[in-house]
Amino acid sequence: MEELKSDLHDKVIAKLDKNIIVEQELKQQLLSPAHTSTSDQTLEEQDPSSDTAQNIVCMFRKANKLGQEAILYWCYFIEKYDKRIDNLVVGGVKKKTATSMVYQEIKQLLPDITGVNLRQKILRARKLYKLFNTLGIEKIKQVSYSADTISSLSYPQIQNIIDHRI
C-alpha cells in the first residue's frame, strides 16, 4: 500500500515538473519575434456568419487530427463555439440555456465522443485561445509544443506566460 502511494506521488511530481519545464520553455519561445505570412488567416478573417454547429464541428475535427496546426484550429473552434452561444443570447436565450443548446448540437454531430471528453476538449481549447488570443495568433508558429501539452498547463501557468510576455 505504501509503495502505491509512493508511485502515485512520484507520478504527480513528474507531471508538475514537466508542466513547469513547458511553462518556462514557452516563455522563451514566445519572446522571439513572430514570423508572419500574408497567406495566414487570422481569427478576425474568419467568416462571422459561419458559426453553425456544422462549422464548429468541422473545426473540432480538424483540430483533433492535425499536429501543430491543431492549436490554430482549437482557437477557431472555441471562437466559433462562443460566437454561436452569443448569437443565441442576442436572440433572447439565456446564456446557460444557449451554452447547453450549442453543446447538445455539437454532441449530436459527434456521436463517438463522450460528454466528459467534449467538455475537456472545450476547456483545453479555452486555454489555448486565452494564451494565443492575448499574445497574438501569429505566435503559434513559434512554439514547439503540441496543443495537448500546452493545454495541460494550469490557468495560473497560462496567465504567468501571458504576464511574462506582455
Number of C-alpha atoms within 10 A of each C-alpha: 5 6 8 9 10 11 11 11 12 12 12 12 12 12 14 13 12 14 18 14 12 19 19 15 15 19 19 15 17 19 13 11 10 15 10 11 8 5 6 10 12 12 16 9 8 13 9 13 11 13 20 17 20 13 16 23 20 15 21 25 16 16 22 17 11 14 13 16 16 22 27 25 25 26 26 22 26 23 22 25 24 18 17 23 24 17 14 18 16 12 10 10 15 14 14 10 13 21 19 13 16 19 18 14 16 21 17 12 14 15 9 8 12 11 14 9 10 16 12 12 18 17 15 23 28 21 24 25 24 17 23 19 17 14 17 13 20 18 20 24 16 16 18 14 17 15 25 16 14 23 21 18 20 14 14 9 17 22 15 15 20 17 11 13 14 8
